[in-house]
Amino acid sequence: LVSSLNVDGITRPDKSTILALLASSPGQPFSDTSVAMDRDYILTVYQSAGHPDATFDWRGAPGPGPHEMTLNYTVVEGPPRYVRDVLISGLHTTRQRLVDPNILLKAGDPLAWTQMGVMQRRLYNLGVFDKVDMAIQVRLADRAFSLANTSSRASSGRSRSTSLDVARRLPRPPLGL
């Protein structure tokens, strides 16, 4: 059984809600699966809020009684990141108005991996792209992030490359850093 759970590093205003939704809590059976579920939940909360570099670490130790465990979770939030702007290029055969409603990230939004996944799924589900790859690519010169790359097949069955490159730029760091 979990005898106690200590969570360090969460500074969000909704900390009590996060803690209430964890699978591992005092009095509940201990399992590695519960810890993995807690890790996934906490990282999803942070990544959805613009903390793509958030990390989770845990330690378990024997509890005060027999068959008891004390759990310690450590969360490192990492700096928040925001979308500076969204650039779309490479739409040679696909109309912009088809793609626009599926681009969910806008300037000023948190840089959220979860939203990127939703965008990727929505673009693929349009049925006009054979493949939609979504990734963050850091370009140090202009600090842009490439998000999507797609390809489609022409009606003749020959592959026609249509690329959709969405770039997000982070704010420039303050001078002197």
PyMOL commands that set and color helices and strands:
alter all, ss='L'
color gray80, all
select helices_A, chain A and resi 15-20+32-48+96-102+113-125
alter helices_A, ss='H'
color red, helices_A
select strands_A, chain A and resi 2-8+55-62+69-76+86-89+131-134+138-139+144-146+148-153+159-160+165-169
alter strands_A, ss='S'
color yellow, strands_A
deselect
rebuild
show_as cartoon
